[in-house]
Amino acid sequence: MNNYTKSSMGKADVFHPPLVCRLLSQLVYWITTFAMAISAASVLVALALISYAVVARYLLGQPSLWINDVVTFILVGIVMLGAAAALREGRHLGVDLFTERLKGRRQRGAQAWSMFAVLLVALYLVVDGWQTAMFSKMLGMTTLGYVEIPLFWLQLLIPLGGIMLMMVCLDSLLRLCFGGKAFVDSCQEEEH
């Protein structure tokens, strides 16, 4: 089944997936965009905190020891919230030297295989991350250092990131099944 048609200008093919594929893609787009916005804002917060720590230590002579802990927590969130958006755009590390030489069905097969592998890892992150977080909650564990917060708050970022990765994988696999591309080009406008 060919889901491509020529555009009115005749320059490029336009992919027309089924409704369920379009709805899932829109949902994944909004979730990953929101998560990436939070991740980007977190980078700015971490930068501001590190800048403050440098000024406090070297200009004021009063080091803020708690900032190292907070920035470490923020970095966990940055990674787990940004991973799905990076996967959606094909920005994860890969063996491009090999996969870029493949064409057509073989390239889509390699992309489907990689998405299936990521799906399995994401499922592991969800299951094991949730069990670990609930175990920490049950024991009342807190983070070590100057800032003591419940450890399970941070650990819940792992299954959250896993769920978003699973959604991206399912979206990509659906697009591949209907003849589309696994990855979304971030430079092109999407119809939403």
C-alpha positions as CSV (number, residue, x, y, z in Angstrom):
1,M,0.0,0.0,0.0
2,N,1.5,3.3,-1.1
3,N,0.8,6.1,1.3
4,Y,2.7,8.8,-0.7
5,T,1.3,11.2,-3.2
6,K,2.8,13.9,-5.3
7,S,2.4,17.4,-3.9
8,S,0.7,20.0,-6.0
9,M,4.0,21.4,-7.0
10,G,5.3,18.0,-8.0
11,K,8.5,18.4,-6.1
12,A,8.3,16.0,-3.2
13,D,6.2,13.1,-2.0
14,V,3.8,13.7,0.8
15,F,3.1,10.9,3.3
16,H,-0.5,10.3,4.2
17,P,-0.7,7.9,7.1
18,P,-4.0,6.5,8.5
19,L,-5.8,8.4,11.2
20,V,-4.6,6.4,14.1
21,C,-1.0,7.0,13.0
22,R,-1.6,10.7,12.7
23,L,-3.3,10.9,16.1
24,L,-0.4,9.1,17.8
25,S,2.1,11.2,16.0
26,Q,0.4,14.4,17.2
27,L,0.2,13.1,20.7
28,V,3.9,12.1,20.7
29,Y,4.8,15.4,19.1
30,W,3.1,17.5,21.9
31,I,4.4,15.3,24.7
32,T,8.0,15.3,23.5
33,T,7.9,19.0,22.7
34,F,6.6,19.8,26.2
35,A,9.2,17.5,27.7
36,M,12.0,19.1,25.6
37,A,10.8,22.6,26.7
38,I,11.1,21.5,30.4
39,S,14.5,20.0,29.6
40,A,15.8,23.2,27.9
41,A,14.5,25.3,30.8
42,S,16.3,23.0,33.2
43,V,19.5,23.5,31.4
44,L,19.1,27.3,31.9
45,V,18.3,26.7,35.6
46,A,21.4,24.5,36.0
47,L,23.5,27.2,34.3
48,A,22.2,29.9,36.6
49,L,22.8,27.8,39.7
50,I,26.4,26.9,38.6
51,S,27.0,30.6,37.8
52,Y,25.7,31.5,41.3
53,A,27.9,28.9,42.9
54,V,31.0,30.2,41.1
55,V,30.3,33.8,42.2
56,A,29.5,32.8,45.7
57,R,32.6,30.7,46.1
58,Y,35.2,32.9,44.4
59,L,33.9,36.5,44.8
60,L,31.9,36.3,48.0
61,G,34.0,33.6,49.7
62,Q,30.8,31.7,50.8
63,P,30.5,28.4,48.8
64,S,27.0,27.0,48.3
65,L,27.5,23.3,48.8
66,W,23.8,22.4,48.1
67,I,24.0,23.5,44.4
68,N,26.1,20.5,43.4
69,D,23.3,18.2,44.6
70,V,20.5,20.2,42.9
71,V,22.3,20.4,39.6
72,T,22.9,16.6,39.7
73,F,19.1,16.1,40.2
74,I,18.4,18.5,37.4
75,L,20.7,16.6,35.0
76,V,18.8,13.4,35.6
77,G,15.6,15.2,34.5
78,I,17.3,16.8,31.5
79,V,18.4,13.4,30.2
80,M,15.2,11.5,30.8
81,L,13.0,14.3,29.4
82,G,15.1,14.9,26.4
83,A,15.8,11.4,25.3
84,A,12.5,10.8,23.6
85,A,12.6,14.0,21.6
86,A,16.1,13.1,20.4
87,L,15.0,9.6,19.4
88,R,12.0,11.0,17.5
89,E,14.3,13.2,15.4
90,G,16.9,10.4,14.9
91,R,19.5,12.2,17.0
92,H,20.6,9.2,19.1
93,L,23.9,7.6,18.4
94,G,23.7,5.0,15.6
95,V,25.8,3.2,13.0
96,D,25.0,5.8,10.3
97,L,27.9,4.5,8.1
98,F,26.0,1.3,7.7
99,T,22.4,2.3,7.8
100,E,22.8,5.3,5.4
101,R,24.0,3.0,2.7
102,L,20.9,0.9,2.9
103,K,18.0,1.9,0.7
104,G,14.2,1.3,0.7
105,R,12.9,-1.8,2.4
106,R,16.3,-2.7,3.9
107,Q,16.7,0.7,5.5
108,R,13.2,0.6,6.9
109,G,13.9,-2.9,8.2
110,A,17.1,-1.7,10.0
111,Q,15.2,1.2,11.5
112,A,12.4,-1.1,12.6
113,W,14.9,-3.4,14.2
114,S,16.5,-0.5,16.1
115,M,13.1,0.8,17.2
116,F,12.1,-2.6,18.5
117,A,15.4,-2.8,20.4
118,V,14.8,0.6,22.0
119,L,11.2,-0.4,22.7
120,L,12.6,-3.4,24.8
121,V,15.0,-1.1,26.7
122,A,12.2,1.4,27.3
123,L,10.0,-1.4,28.6
124,Y,12.8,-2.4,31.0
125,L,13.2,1.2,32.1
126,V,9.5,1.5,32.9
127,V,9.2,-1.8,34.8
128,D,12.5,-1.7,36.7
129,G,12.3,2.0,37.3
130,W,8.9,1.8,38.7
131,Q,9.8,-1.1,41.0
132,T,12.9,0.6,42.2
133,A,11.1,3.9,42.9
134,M,8.3,2.1,44.8
135,F,10.9,0.1,46.8
136,S,12.7,3.4,47.7
137,K,9.4,4.9,48.7
138,M,8.5,2.0,50.9
139,L,11.8,2.2,52.7
140,G,11.6,6.0,53.0
141,M,14.9,6.5,51.3
142,T,16.2,10.1,50.8
143,T,19.0,11.4,48.7
144,L,22.5,11.7,50.3
145,G,24.2,15.0,50.6
146,Y,23.2,18.5,51.6
147,V,19.7,18.3,50.0
148,E,17.7,15.5,51.3
149,I,14.5,14.8,49.2
150,P,12.7,11.5,48.8
151,L,14.7,9.4,46.4
152,F,11.7,8.0,44.6
153,W,10.9,11.4,43.2
154,L,14.0,11.3,41.2
155,Q,13.7,7.6,40.4
156,L,10.2,8.2,38.9
157,L,11.9,10.2,36.1
158,I,13.2,6.9,34.8
159,P,9.9,5.2,34.1
160,L,8.5,8.5,32.8
161,G,11.4,8.7,30.3
162,G,10.8,5.1,29.4
163,I,7.1,5.7,28.7
164,M,8.0,8.6,26.4
165,L,10.6,6.4,24.6
166,M,8.0,3.6,24.2
167,M,5.5,6.1,22.7
168,V,8.2,7.4,20.2
169,C,9.1,3.8,19.2
170,L,5.4,2.8,18.6
171,D,4.9,6.0,16.6
172,S,8.0,5.3,14.5
173,L,7.1,1.6,14.0
174,L,3.6,2.6,12.9
175,R,5.0,5.1,10.4
176,L,7.4,2.4,9.1
177,C,4.6,-0.1,8.7
178,F,2.6,2.3,6.6
179,G,5.6,3.2,4.4
180,G,6.8,6.4,6.1
181,K,10.1,7.3,7.7
182,A,11.1,6.3,11.2
183,F,12.4,9.7,12.2
184,V,10.8,13.1,12.0
185,D,12.9,16.0,10.4
186,S,12.9,18.8,13.0
187,C,13.5,21.4,10.3
188,Q,10.2,20.7,8.5
189,E,6.9,22.0,9.7
190,E,4.5,19.4,10.8
191,E,0.8,19.6,10.2
192,H,-0.9,19.7,13.6
